């Protein structure tokens, strides 16, 4: 899908664009455009599914995201640790403890809400769907 195709679809209405980290046929430049102009100016909601949070190709996407969902993965624990260090240098243990608590069950997750309008004390959430309630919030 070209940049023009995405813009045209966005002009016709709201667009949800779901991308896998094994994206075929999209350049790093196109991916960066989607996560900057696409999500901020064109009204495109972008979901990127990746197993490699620190891959070079997704750096711009990672720096422009509003929400990040972390799931339990033995290989991903080092990535979560690195993320905690980058986001919360002095309080990295807060993210690590929230992650461990939230992902203790199979198929569980931790949502990092980094939207600019969100309450900064309510960054970490889990059980956000009605059938999972009550919502759990980890405060800092």
C-alpha positions as CSV (number, residue, x, y, z in Angstrom):
1,X,0.0,0.0,0.0
2,X,1.5,3.3,-1.1
3,X,1.6,6.5,0.9
4,X,-1.0,7.9,-1.5
5,X,-3.3,4.9,-1.0
6,X,-3.1,5.4,2.8
7,X,-3.9,9.1,2.5
8,X,-6.8,8.4,0.1
9,X,-8.3,5.8,2.5
10,X,-7.9,8.2,5.4
11,X,-9.7,11.0,3.5
12,X,-12.6,8.6,3.0
13,X,-12.9,7.9,6.7
14,X,-11.0,6.6,9.7
15,X,-8.3,4.0,8.9
16,X,-6.9,1.2,11.1
17,X,-3.6,0.0,9.6
18,X,-2.2,-3.2,11.1
19,X,1.4,-4.0,10.3
20,X,3.4,-7.1,11.2
21,X,7.2,-6.8,11.9
22,X,7.8,-9.0,8.9
23,X,6.3,-6.4,6.6
24,X,7.0,-7.1,3.0
25,X,7.2,-4.3,0.5
26,X,7.2,-1.3,2.9
27,X,10.4,0.7,3.2
28,X,11.6,2.1,6.5
29,X,10.8,5.6,5.1
30,X,7.2,4.6,4.5
31,X,6.9,3.1,7.9
32,X,8.3,6.3,9.4
33,X,5.8,8.4,7.4
34,X,2.9,6.3,8.6
35,X,3.9,6.7,12.2
36,X,4.5,10.4,12.0
37,X,2.3,12.1,9.4
38,X,-0.1,9.2,9.1
39,X,-1.0,8.8,12.7
40,X,-0.8,12.5,13.6
41,X,-2.1,14.3,10.5
42,X,-4.1,11.9,8.4
43,X,-6.2,10.3,11.1
44,X,-4.7,6.8,10.6
45,X,-4.5,4.5,13.6
46,X,-1.5,2.3,13.3
47,X,-0.9,-1.1,15.1
48,X,2.5,-2.5,14.7
49,X,3.0,-6.1,15.9
50,X,6.6,-6.9,16.6
51,X,8.7,-9.3,18.5
52,X,11.7,-7.0,18.3
53,X,11.1,-3.7,20.1
54,X,14.5,-2.4,19.4
55,X,14.9,-3.3,15.8
56,X,16.4,-0.4,13.8
57,X,13.5,-0.4,11.4
58,X,10.9,0.3,14.1
59,X,12.8,3.0,16.0
60,X,10.7,5.9,14.6
61,X,7.5,3.9,15.3
62,X,8.6,3.2,18.9
63,X,9.4,6.9,19.5
64,X,6.0,8.0,18.1
65,X,3.7,5.5,19.7
66,X,0.9,6.4,22.1
67,X,0.2,2.9,23.4
68,X,2.5,-0.1,23.9
69,X,1.2,-3.6,24.8
70,X,3.8,-5.9,26.3
71,X,3.2,-9.6,26.6
72,X,5.2,-12.3,28.5
73,X,8.0,-13.6,26.4
74,X,11.2,-15.2,27.7
75,X,13.2,-13.5,24.9
76,X,11.4,-10.3,25.5
77,X,12.3,-9.8,29.1
78,X,15.7,-8.2,28.2
79,X,13.8,-5.8,25.9
80,X,11.4,-4.8,28.7
81,X,14.4,-4.2,30.9
82,X,16.0,-2.0,28.3
83,X,12.7,-0.1,27.7
84,X,12.4,0.4,31.5
85,X,15.9,1.9,31.6
86,X,15.1,4.2,28.6
87,X,11.7,5.5,29.9
88,X,12.2,5.6,33.6
89,X,16.0,5.7,34.3
90,X,15.7,6.2,38.1
91,X,12.5,4.2,38.6
92,X,12.9,1.4,36.1
93,X,11.9,-1.1,38.8
94,X,8.4,0.3,38.7
95,X,7.9,-0.8,35.1
96,X,9.6,-4.2,35.7
97,X,7.4,-5.0,38.7
98,X,4.3,-3.8,36.9
99,X,5.2,-6.0,33.9
100,X,5.9,-9.0,36.1
101,X,2.6,-8.6,38.0
102,X,0.5,-8.0,34.9
103,X,1.9,-10.8,32.8
104,X,2.0,-13.5,35.5
105,X,-0.9,-15.4,33.9
106,X,-0.8,-17.0,30.4
107,X,-1.8,-14.6,27.6
108,X,-1.8,-11.6,29.9
109,X,-0.4,-8.2,29.0
110,X,0.7,-4.8,30.3
111,X,-0.6,-1.7,28.5
112,X,1.7,1.4,28.6
113,X,-0.5,4.4,28.0
114,X,1.8,7.2,26.8
115,X,-0.8,9.3,25.0
116,X,0.0,13.0,25.6
117,X,-3.5,13.6,27.1
118,X,-3.3,10.6,29.5
119,X,-2.7,11.0,33.2
120,X,1.0,10.4,33.7
121,X,0.4,8.7,37.0
122,X,-1.8,6.0,35.3
123,X,0.7,4.8,32.6
124,X,0.5,1.1,33.3
125,X,-2.8,-0.8,32.9
126,X,-4.1,-4.4,32.4
127,X,-7.5,-6.0,32.3
128,X,-8.9,-3.2,30.1
129,X,-11.6,-5.2,28.4
130,X,-15.0,-5.7,29.9
131,X,-14.7,-9.5,30.3
132,X,-11.4,-8.9,32.3
133,X,-12.7,-6.3,34.7
134,X,-11.9,-4.9,37.1
135,X,-9.2,-2.8,35.4
136,X,-5.9,-3.0,37.2
137,X,-3.8,0.2,37.2
138,X,-0.2,0.4,38.4
139,X,0.5,3.9,39.6
140,X,3.8,5.7,40.0
